[in-house]
Amino acid sequence: MLLDGGHSFSRVCINRCFSLSIVQDLVKNHLMYAVREEVEILKEQIKELVEKNSQLERENCLLKTLASPEQMEKFQSRLPVEERNSNVTHSSQECTDGSAV
């Protein structure tokens, strides 16, 4: 009887361990699927933002080329000093080679 009880105890233990392993695998697979899905969504959002940024940079370049020197000076005077200094170096590079900095 003791031998029989020992066998059923080990069988229960094996069944529980096996069930736990299955549950862990299911949770892991679910999490991996959810993470992959989220990564794809974020990749798409990044792609859209990069496209939007490129469009805005092109528009900015066009506006800078169409603006008169007086308009540009007036605009630059409204910017904080830090931005004014960085815009002067970037604006010369943005429209000349076709790519924005």
C-alpha positions in Angstrom: 0.0 0.0 0.0 2.8 2.4 0.8 4.4 1.6 -2.5 1.2 2.2 -4.4 0.7 5.5 -2.6 4.2 6.6 -3.5 3.6 5.9 -7.2 0.4 7.9 -7.3 2.2 10.8 -5.5 5.0 10.8 -8.1 2.4 10.6 -10.9 0.5 13.6 -9.5 3.8 15.4 -9.2 4.7 14.6 -12.8 1.3 15.7 -14.1 1.5 19.0 -12.2 5.0 19.7 -13.4 4.0 18.8 -17.0 0.9 21.1 -16.7 3.0 23.9 -15.3 5.5 23.5 -18.1 2.6 23.7 -20.7 1.1 26.8 -19.0 4.6 28.5 -18.9 5.0 27.8 -22.6 1.5 29.1 -23.4 2.2 32.3 -21.4 5.6 32.7 -23.1 4.2 32.2 -26.6 1.4 34.7 -25.9 3.8 37.3 -24.6 6.1 36.8 -27.6 3.2 37.2 -30.0 2.1 40.4 -28.2 5.6 41.9 -28.3 6.0 41.1 -32.0 2.7 42.7 -32.7 3.6 45.8 -30.7 7.0 46.0 -32.5 5.3 45.9 -35.9 2.9 48.7 -34.8 5.8 50.8 -33.6 7.8 50.2 -36.8 4.8 51.4 -38.8 4.5 54.5 -36.6 8.2 55.3 -37.0 7.9 54.9 -40.8 5.0 57.3 -40.8 6.8 59.8 -38.6 10.0 59.7 -40.7 7.9 60.4 -43.9 6.1 63.2 -42.1 9.4 64.7 -40.9 10.8 64.5 -44.5 7.7 66.3 -45.8 8.0 69.0 -43.2 11.7 69.5 -43.9 11.0 69.9 -47.6 8.2 72.4 -46.9 10.5 74.3 -44.5 13.2 74.4 -47.1 10.7 75.7 -49.7 9.4 78.4 -47.4 13.0 79.5 -46.6 13.8 79.8 -50.3 10.5 81.8 -51.0 10.9 84.1 -48.0 12.5 87.5 -48.5 15.6 88.3 -46.5 13.5 90.8 -44.4 11.0 88.0 -43.6 13.8 85.7 -42.6 15.5 88.3 -40.4 12.1 89.1 -38.7 11.6 85.4 -38.1 15.1 84.9 -36.8 14.7 87.8 -34.4 11.8 86.0 -32.7 13.8 82.9 -32.0 15.7 82.4 -28.7 19.5 83.0 -29.1 20.4 79.2 -29.0 17.9 78.4 -31.7 19.1 81.3 -33.8 22.7 80.2 -33.8 21.8 76.6 -34.6 19.4 77.6 -37.4 22.0 79.7 -39.1 24.4 76.7 -39.4 21.6 74.3 -40.4 19.8 76.5 -42.9 22.7 76.9 -45.2 23.1 73.1 -45.4 19.4 72.2 -45.6 18.5 73.5 -49.1 21.8 73.4 -50.9 22.3 69.7 -51.1 18.7 68.7 -51.0 18.9 67.0 -47.7 18.0 68.5 -44.3 20.3 68.3 -41.3 
